[in-house]
Amino acid sequence: MRLAEPGEFTKRAFQNRKLDLTEAEGLGDLIHAETEIQRRQALRQMSGELGQLYQQWSKRLLKALAHIEAFIDFSEDENVEENVLSTVDIEVQKLQEELKEHLRDNRRGERLRDGFHVVLAGATNAGKSSLLNVTSQKPAAIVSPIPGTTRDVLETVLNIGGYPVIMSDTAGLRKSEDPVEKEGVKRAKERLGDADILIAVADANEVPATKASLLAYIKSILCSSLTEDNREVILVLNKCDLLHQPVLSKVQELCKSSELPTACLLSCHTGKGVGDFLNILKKKLEKICGDPLNGAPSLTQTRHRMHLSNCLGALEKYTAYRVQDLVLAAEELRIGHKELGAITGRVRVEEILDVIFRDFCIGK
């Protein structure tokens, strides 16, 4: 008698072909899920839907490979149809298109699994740390009237309407001779490059009076051109409780411009507008993610993406080698089939022979 190793029962289920690797990974994701949407995505993968999709592609590729192998070995046999190569070409082309479409998913499954990166950026004392605290409902960051209090990237994990979010507070963007603060600004700019959603936080009392000036101000906060960056951006104007009504009305009217990112006026001090900010953030997450629980199953693992990309590369090489050397082309199909099999953990050389004899009846 001994204690079971971590994951041993799941491993045995895989070894006994009760689960494939995608289903086992789905179980692992379910164990570590922290939000409802993460749990539902994990359950969908556990049901075998993702594995079934890859198995279907694998079978189609296996059949194409078997036909090519049969043509190479038995091309003079009358049992081999003349149009077998054109049939394989059409099937490979279809598989390429389906793989490309599957990979063009905006990484929504991986983002749901690992969390969406949301980064707060802005000048010093704009209220980034206060926004992090009020959003997470805990004193995650030190808040001080002294500019440059935040020197490093501070992360907190949030559940926004079922979506997992990793929100990062960054150092205020300004020129400084302090080496520690300079390093903080450098890290802030690096984190901006990794963000799925950018939150530009500004003091509502310091907002430029014109549309063009405000847009330039936002670009300076985000260290990038909004016209060239397709990522989602939210403009948060903090400290709106300090604005007099005429000024507040003018700012509200300015923020309605379609040329500006989605804007939200709020006060971290009073809590006014925070609910609106969370609703806007949730809508941005939904826009990025689509509906991950309907339609085709989503990619959830970097490992899957790597093998699928390798398979797609092999199919593209098949197309290139097809006219030059059929043997090399067949080898690329074999590599592609192996890559698909590596995702589910189920691939055998004997499968190719099974299809050859079933489809072509060699030896009759």
N, C-alpha and C positions, 0 to 999 in steps of 0.2 A: 504494500500500500504506500502511496505517496501523494503529495498535493499536486493538483493539476497545474501545469505551466500556464502563463497568461495566453489566452487565445487557443489553448490546446484542443478544446472541443470543436471549435469552429474549424481549426486546421484538420482535424480528423474528418469532419463533415465534407471538407473540400477534397481530401484524399480519397474518400469513399464516394466521390462524385454526387454528393447530396447538394452541394453548393458549388457555384463557380466563383472565381476570384471577385467579380463585380458584386455578387451577392454577399460575399464575406466582407468586402469593403463597406457595403451598405450597412451591415450589422455594426461594424466599427464606428461608422458615422452616426448611427442611431444612438450608440452608447455615449458619444461625445456631443450630441446635439444639445444646444442651449435654447433654441427658439422653436416655435411651432412649425415654421416653414422649413427649417433644417430637418426636423423630425419627419415631416411629410415627404421631403425629398429623399431622405434615407430609406424610408419605408418603400417608396416607389422603386428604388434601386434594389432593395432586398427582395422585392417581388420577382426580380429577374427580368424586368422590362429592358433594362440597358443591356444586360448580357444576351438577351434574345435578339436584340438588334445586331449586336456584333457577331453572334452565331449565324444569323441570316446572311450577313455580308461574307462571313468566312465560308459558308457553304457555297455561295455563288462563286466566290473566287476559287474555291477548291474545284468546282465543276469546270471552270474555265481552264484551270491548270491541267486538270485531267485530260481535257480535250486537246490541249496543246501537246501534252506528253504523248498522247495516243497518235496524233498526227505526225509527230517526229519519228516515233518508233514504227508506226504501221501505216504510213501515208500511201503505200501501194496496195493496201488491203481494201477490198471493195466495200467492207463494212464501214469504213470511215467516210463520212459525208464530205462532199467537195467544198461546201460553204462553211465548214467548221471554223476556219480561221476568221472569217468575217463575223460570224456569230460571237466568237470570243472577243473580237475587237469592240463590238457594240456593247457587250456586257461589261468589259473593262471601262469603257467610256462612261457608262451609267454609274458604275461604282465610284469612279473618280468624282463625278458631279455630286453624288450623295455624300461622300466623305468631305468634300469641300464645304457643302452646306452644313454638315454637322459640326465642322470646325469653326464655321462663322457664327458662333453663338455668343460673342461678346463675353466669353468666359463666365456666363451667368451661374452655371452649376458650381464652379470652383469658388466664385465669389460668395454664393450662398453657403457653401460648406465652410470656408475659411473666414468670411466676414468682409464687408465692404469697407474700403479705406476712405474715411472722410477726414479732410484736413482743414483746420481753422487757420487762416492766415490774415495778417493785417499789421498795421503799425502798432507801436507800443501803446499800452493803455487804451486800446480800442474796446477791450472787454472780451477777449478770446478766452481767457481763463475763467472768467465769470460765466460765459456761455457754456463752457465745458462743465462747470459745476452745476449750473441750473438744469442742464440737459441730463446729466447723470444722476442728479438729485443727491449728490454727496460732495464733500470738499476735496475733490480729486487734485485740484491745483491751488497753489498759493496765490491769493489775490492781494495786491498792494498798489497804492497810488504811485509808488516809485517806478518809473519807467525801466523796462528791462528786467523785471522780476523773473520771468520765465527765461531760462538759459538753455534748456534742452527740450527735446520732443517728449511730451507726456501723453501716454495713451490710456484710454479707458474703453471697455467693451460695453456696448449698449444693445438693447433690444428695441428697435424702432418698428412697431407694427408687425412684429414677427420676423423682421429682417435683422440679421446679425451685423452690427456696425462696430468698427474699430475707429473711434474718434481720436484725432491727434491734435493736441494744443502745441503750438510752435512759438519760438521766440519772435518778438516783435521785429518787423523788418525795418532796420535803420542802419546808418553808418555808425560804427563805433570803433574806438581804439582799444577797447577792452578785449584781450585775446579770448576770454571765455565767452563773452557775448558774440564776438565775431564767429566763433565756432558754432554757437547756437543758431545764428542767422544762416550759416552755411548748411547746417543740418535741416533747417526749416525749408530752405529752397530745394534740397534733395527730396524731402518728404512730399513737397508739392508735386514733384514729377511722378510719384508713385500713387497719387490720389485717384480714386474713382469719382469722388465728388469734392469740389473745392468750395469752401465757405469763406467768402471775402467779408471780413468783419471790419466795420468802420464806425467811428464816432459820428452819430447823426448831427452833432453840433458843428462838425467840420466838413460836412458834405459840400462839394463844389456846387455852385448855383446853376450851372448849365449841363445839358446832356453830354456834350462832348468832353467837358472837363471831368465829369463823373466817370465816364467810360475810360478815360485815360488814367484816372485815379485807380480804378479797379484793376486795370492792366498792370499798373505799377505794383499793386498789392500781390497779384498772382504771378508776377515775374514772367509773364508770357502773354502772347497775343490771343485774345478771345476769338478772333476770327480764324485763327489757325488751329485752335485747340477744340476738339469736339467733346471734351468732357463736360459733365454737368456742373454748373456754377450757381450758387445761391449768394445773393448780396444781403448781408445782415447789417442793418443800421441800428446800432445799440444806443442806449441812453436817450431814447425818445421821450422819456418822462421829463427831461430837462428842456425840451423845446416848447416855446410859446405857440399857441394855437395857429396864428398866421404862418409862422415858419413851418410848423408841422404839416399844415395843409399843402404848402408849397413843395415840401419834400415828398409827401405822398403822391402828389400829381406828377412830380419828376420821375418817380420810381415806376410809374405805369407805362413808361416808354417801352415799346417792343424791341428797341435797340439795346436795351440793358438786360442783364441776367434777371431771373426771377428775384424779386426783392421782398424783404420782410423788415418791418419796423418793430422793434421790441425794446423792452427794458429788463435787463437781467436783475436790476434792483427790485422792481415791483412785480416782475413776472408777466407783465402785460406783453402779449404777442408771442410768448414762448410756444404756446399751443399751435399757433399759426405756423411758426417755424418748423415744428415737428411734423405737421401735416405736409408742408412743402417738401421736407426731406423725405418723407415716406413716398410721396408721389414721384420724386426723382429716382428713388430706389426701384419702384415699380416700373418706371420707364426703362431703366437699364436692364432690369431682370425680365421684363415681360411677364408671362405667366408660366413659371417653371414647372407647375404641377399639371399642366395640360400640354397637348401636342407631343412632339418627339421628346424622349428622355434626354436630359442634359448631361454633358460631360461633367464629372465631379472630381476627377483626379488628374493631376499633372502627368502621371504615368500613362493614363489613357491617351491624353493628347499627344504625348511623345510617340507612342506606338502607332496611333492613327496617322500622324504626320509622316512617320517612316513608311507606313503602308502606302500612303498617297504618293510619296516620292518613288517607291518601287513601281507603282502602276504607271507613273509618268515615264520612268525609264523603260518600261515594257513598250510603251508607244514609240519611244525613240529607237529601241533595238529591233522592233518587230520586222522591219524590212531588211535590216542589215544581217541579223543573226537570230534565228528563231530559238536556238538553244539558250542564248543569253536572255532573250525575252522571257522564256519559260522560267528561268532562274529568278528573274525579278518577280514573277507571279508567286513563286515559291516563298521568296522573302516576304512579300506582302501578306501571304497567308500565315506565315509564321508570326508576323507582327500582330495580326488580329488575334491569333491563338494565344499570344502572350498576355493579352488583356484579360481573357476569361480563364486562362490557364489550361485550356484544352486544345491540344493539337497533336496529331499522330501522323507519321509518314504513311502508315497503312491505309489511311483514309483516301489517299490519292489513288492507290491501286484498286480500292473498293469501287470507286466511281468509274475508273477506266473499264473494269470488267462489266460493271452493271450497264453503263451507257453504250459501250461499243461491242460488247459480246465477243471480244477477241478470243480466238481459239475454236470457234465453232466450225 
